[in-house]
Amino acid sequence: MELKEIVKKIYNIIEEKKGEDIKVIDIAKVSTIADYFIIASANNINQVQAISDEIDFILGKEGIMPKAIEGNKNASWMLLDYNDIVVHIFLREDRAFYDLDRIWRDGKEIEM
């Protein structure tokens, strides 16, 4: 599966789980960390976990395994690292505090 197809699949999973303010940022030209950051907000800790679990489950069924998952059952921020794609699921308040959208503004936001 191509990278852009995986990005679209992750975006759709987040949307289906009612994630909000989903942003896909192409950071390939501004960083060596990854090619894409996907950032989304959730309304509560359970939703953060549900979105993270669903991404891991659906991609895992297709043989796409994360290099790392950071956060736990009570986390207000989950990070899923798929090498070239890094997914951040935040509680709305934490997203505003860490403001990754601003930090990575030199990347190119991709419309889905």
Buried (B, 14 or more C-beta within 10 A) or exposed (E): EEBBEBBBBBBEBBBEBEBEEBBBBBBBEEBEEBBBBBBBBBEEBEBBBBBBBBBBEBBEEEEBEBEEBEBEEEBBBBBBBBBBBBBBBBBBEBBEEBEBBEEBEEBEEBEE
